[in-house]
Amino acid sequence: MPGVGPETARRAGKAILAAIERGLAVDEGDLPKTKRTPKPKPDPSFDQRLARLKAARNAVAVRLDLDPGVACPNGTLETIASKVPRTPEELVELPAVRRWQVREFGDDLLKAVKETGN
């Protein structure tokens, strides 16, 4: 069985096979259902803000000699793009944003959000 080494097979092989058999015997209707969250509708203005934020972050990363993900992870940029802060105070209120980021390049991020026309 791929992924099961000889030692594991020796120690737990029978129990693993029994668990597989039990799982295969469960009716399809009795299997747990995974709830999927619906995909959000495409939002071109969000995508544009995010692209501008990434460009601004990448320029800052070069200036500060940091990896872009260290300067500001994509998840943080997504938060900024969705919340559209207008001031440094609003930017620092976002939980994902760190004070040093606002201090070092908050103006760049705010400009990138504003330039999209939103």
Wavefront OBJ file of the C-alpha trace (Angstrom):
o trace
v 0.000 0.000 0.000
v 1.591 3.327 -1.037
v 2.561 5.494 1.918
v 2.612 2.634 4.424
v 6.106 1.497 5.241
v 7.006 -2.075 6.220
v 7.183 -1.287 9.937
v 3.776 0.393 9.961
v 2.298 -2.466 7.936
v 3.703 -4.986 10.409
v 2.443 -3.116 13.484
v -0.883 -1.758 12.266
v -1.567 -3.344 8.898
v -4.558 -5.423 10.016
v -6.153 -2.471 11.821
v -5.618 -0.208 8.790
v -7.197 -2.737 6.441
v -10.115 -3.254 8.836
v -10.702 0.520 8.993
v -10.674 0.696 5.200
v -13.183 -2.142 5.004
v -15.461 -0.390 7.510
v -15.246 2.823 5.537
v -16.047 1.092 2.258
v -19.113 -0.508 3.844
v -20.714 2.859 4.746
v -23.594 3.830 2.455
v -22.986 6.932 0.353
v -25.922 8.710 2.032
v -24.421 8.147 5.479
v -21.090 9.764 4.658
v -20.462 13.196 6.168
v -21.143 16.111 3.847
v -18.649 18.890 3.434
v -20.253 22.309 3.339
v -18.681 24.421 0.681
v -18.725 28.158 0.904
v -19.880 29.763 -2.316
v -17.222 31.483 -4.360
v -17.516 35.224 -4.228
v -18.596 36.955 -7.413
v -15.716 38.350 -9.435
v -15.018 41.949 -8.475
v -12.876 43.737 -11.058
v -12.350 46.776 -8.815
v -11.055 44.518 -6.006
v -8.745 42.755 -8.472
v -7.450 46.099 -9.712
v -6.819 47.361 -6.168
v -5.044 44.125 -5.290
v -2.822 44.323 -8.377
v -1.861 47.919 -7.521
v -1.205 46.973 -3.901
v 1.041 44.097 -4.975
v 2.982 46.398 -7.284
v 3.410 48.955 -4.495
v 4.431 46.250 -2.015
v 6.944 44.789 -4.477
v 8.559 48.204 -5.030
v 8.767 48.715 -1.271
v 10.267 45.250 -0.814
v 13.041 46.125 -3.264
v 13.630 49.456 -1.506
v 13.790 47.788 1.925
v 15.673 44.720 0.639
v 12.955 42.380 1.933
v 11.155 39.449 0.419
v 7.746 40.751 -0.762
v 5.938 38.243 1.470
v 7.858 39.503 4.483
v 7.170 43.139 3.657
v 3.439 42.460 3.375
v 1.860 39.038 2.774
v -0.742 38.632 0.038
v -3.445 37.940 2.619
v -2.817 41.337 4.187
v -2.997 42.988 0.780
v -6.305 41.214 0.147
v -7.650 42.609 3.419
v -6.553 46.106 2.466
v -8.081 45.732 -1.013
v -11.393 44.625 0.461
v -11.601 47.228 3.251
v -10.289 50.187 1.189
v -8.807 52.290 4.000
v -8.402 55.999 3.264
v -6.115 57.149 6.077
v -3.134 55.767 7.989
v -5.419 55.493 11.026
v -7.885 53.313 9.111
v -5.006 51.256 7.730
v -3.508 50.541 11.157
v -6.936 49.497 12.475
v -6.923 46.470 10.146
v -5.825 43.473 12.254
v -3.521 42.098 9.548
v -1.591 45.361 9.175
v 1.390 46.035 11.419
v 2.368 49.473 12.687
v 5.839 49.212 11.129
v 4.211 48.612 7.738
v 2.091 51.731 8.109
v 5.145 53.701 9.220
v 7.453 52.430 6.467
v 5.113 52.272 3.475
v 1.551 52.973 4.522
v 1.387 55.998 2.217
v 2.355 53.772 -0.724
v -0.430 51.329 0.124
v -3.007 54.088 0.555
v -1.998 55.653 -2.747
v -2.352 52.267 -4.483
v -5.871 51.858 -3.062
v -6.849 55.402 -4.037
v -5.429 55.183 -7.580
v -7.935 52.526 -8.547
v -10.672 55.122 -8.352
v -12.315 53.447 -5.341
l 1 2 3 4 5 6 7 8 9 10 11 12 13 14 15 16 17 18 19 20 21 22 23 24 25 26 27 28 29 30 31 32 33 34 35 36 37 38 39 40 41 42 43 44 45 46 47 48 49 50 51 52 53 54 55 56 57 58 59 60 61 62 63 64 65 66 67 68 69 70 71 72 73 74 75 76 77 78 79 80 81 82 83 84 85 86 87 88 89 90 91 92 93 94 95 96 97 98 99 100 101 102 103 104 105 106 107 108 109 110 111 112 113 114 115 116 117 118
